[in-house]
Amino acid sequence: MTVYLLPEEPVFPPVDEAEPDGLVAIGGDLSAERLLQAYSHGIFPWFKEEEDVYWYSPDPRLVLFPENFKCSRSLERTIKSGQFKVKFDTVFEQVIRKCAQVERPEQEGTWISDEFIEGYLAIHHHGIAHSVETFYQDKLVGGLYGVSLGAAFFGESMFFTISNASKVAFYYLIKFCRQNKFQFVDCQVETNHLMNLGAKLTPRKEYLNLLELALAYPTKKGTWIN
């Protein structure tokens, strides 16, 4: 199959022409306009090699419906203990930089380069990218960030420096999604951790139908409040 080299215009080829691993295209930039075009078409940037960004639309896609979230008893106890304080959108840049620093056993290095950080900061300033932040004794110890369009949240990455801190952030993300009638959280690719929290693999065609329905709703822009 052909892998497309993107032009300067923020356009993408059809995702049904993706490689078996989900690779749709290579190149382009990480401008706000291109990022939003990508997410609205079921595509996300995964990593950057030299000067090229790689864009993916995997099949199947890992999706979590808020009503299917599984909260373990240990996580419930952690939430009830009140040891963590959770905030939204107060230290977005710190969260994304912490995510970039996390060592991941299954990966060499990180895909979150300075260019990625600049791109997501730009859409955060547009009120479209958001962070959920976990604090312990006023210190940032966990969190996640992602993109919100319509009634969908596209999760990008998470980190923790204290056990359960990222799970607490995810719990409050799901709580927010339920309260604001989000239809799904896009978890992108399969991980045992997210599957244990209730995410399930969804065929790309079904995912794109869900995405189309979610994008018919207005986007909740601006700073989110817990």
N, C-alpha and C positions, 0 to 999 in steps of 0.2 A: 504494500500500500504506500501511497505518497504521503510524505510528511511535508507540510506547507511551511515555507519561509514567509513570515508575516511582512506586509508592506508598512509604510509609515502610518497609513490610516488605521484607526482602531477597529479593524474588522477581523473576523475569524471564519475559517471554513466550517462546513457542517460537521458536527461531532460524530455522526455515524460513519465518517471516513477516518476515524481515529485508528491508530495502531492497536494491536491486541492489548498492550499495556496501558492504553488510554491516551497516549501521546497524540495531540491534535496538531500542534504547530510549534515552530521554533522562531524566536526572534521578537521583534517589537520592543516596546518599552513598558515600564510599570507606571504609566501616567494614570491619573484618576479616571479619565475617560475610558482608557483601555481596560482597566481593572473592572469597572462597572459593566462594560460590554461583556467581558468574559463571564462574570458571575451570572449575569442575566441570561446567558446562553449555556449554562451548565459547565463552564470551563474555569479552571483556576491555575495559577502559576505554581509550580512545585519547586523548581530549582533553577539556578543560573550557572552556566558553564562558560567560562571566559566572558564573552560579550553577549551571549545568547540566553534568553529566558525560555524555559520549556513549559508548555501549556498542556494541561491534561483534562480529560473527561473520562474517568474510568467506568468500566462496565463489568460487574455491578458496582453500585455506589453505596457507601455506608450512610444510612439515614436513621435518625432517631426522632420518633414522634413523641412530643412531650408527655402525652398520656401513658406512654409505654416505659417511661423512665423507671429504673429499678434502684431504689435507695436501700442499701444494706443496713442491717441493724447497727453495725459499727459506725456507719456514716451518720445514721440518725442520732446515735449517742454523741458523736462529735459535734453535730449541729446544735443539739440541746445543751451541750456543755457551755456554749458561749465563749469558748476560748479564742475563736477567730472572729474578727470583724470584717465584713465584706462591703466593698464599695464598687461603684460603677464609674468608669470614665474619669477617674481622678488622676491616674498616673499611666496613661496609655503607653507613652513612649518607654517608660521603665518596664512595663510588662513585655512589650515586643522585644526589647533588648535582652531581658532575662530569658525569654524563649529562645533567642538566638544563641545564648551561651550554654544552653542545656546540652549535656552529653547524652546522645541516644545510641544505645548499644547496636541497633540495627543499621545505623547510618554513619558514614564518615563525614564529620563536620556538620554544617548546618546549611540549609537553603536560604536562611533569612539573612541575606547580605545587606549592606548599607543601602543599596538601591531598593530592596524590598522594604526596608524600614521607612525610607523616604516616601515611597508610594503609598503605604498604608497610613502613614502620618497625614498625608494629603487628604485621603478620604475620611480619616478620623476628623480632620478639621472641617470637613463638609457634613459632619454629623452622621456618617454612614458606617464607619468602622468603630467598634466598641471594645472595651475591655471590662472584665470582671476581675476584681482584685481582692486577695485575701491577706489580711494583716494579723500579725501576732505581736502584741506589745508594741504597737505602732510601727512595726517593721514589715515591709512587703515580703511575704514568704510563699506566695503562690498566685496563680491567676491564669487567665486565658484571654485571647482576643479573636475577633472575627469580623465579618461583614454582615450588615442587615439590609435586605432589600425586600420590600413588600412584607409578606407574612412568613419570610424565611430567614434563618440565621445560618451563615456559612462559617463554621468553626475553622480556625487556621492553626493555632498551636496553643499549648499550655505548658506551665512549668510549676515546680514546687521545690522548696528548700526544706520544708518540714512535712512530714508524713501527713497525708490527707488534705493538704492545703489546696491542691488543684481540684480534688473531688468536691470540696466545699464550694469552690468557685463555680464548678459545673452545676452543682445542685441549685445554686442561686440563679444561674443562667436559665435552667429549666423552669424554675419557679417564675421568673420574669416572663418567659415565653408562654407559659400557661396563662398568666394574668393578662397578657396582652394578645392572646389568641393567635400566637404564631403557629403555623401548621407543621413545621418540621425544623430540625437542626441538621444541616448537612455536615456529616463527619468525614466525608471524602473517601478515605480508604480504610480497609479492614484493620482493626486492632482488637486484640482480646480484651483490653481494658474497656473500650467503648462498647463492645458486644456485651460484656458483663453488665454494663449500665443500661442496656435495653436497646441499643442500636441494632439495626438489621440490614443485611445486604439487599439492595433493591436494583432490579434491572434498569439500565440507563434509560430505556424508553419510558418506563414507569416514572422514573425520577424526573424526566423532562416534562411529563404531564403534570406532576405535582408542582414543579417549579413554575410552569405557566399559570396554574391556578393561584399560587402564592403571590406571584408578581402582579396579579390583578388588584391586590390590596395596596393601600398607601404605605409608604415607607415611614417608619417611626424615626425621624431624624432628630438630631440634637443630642444633648447629654442625657443618658439614661440615669434614672434615679432608682435606687434599691428601695 
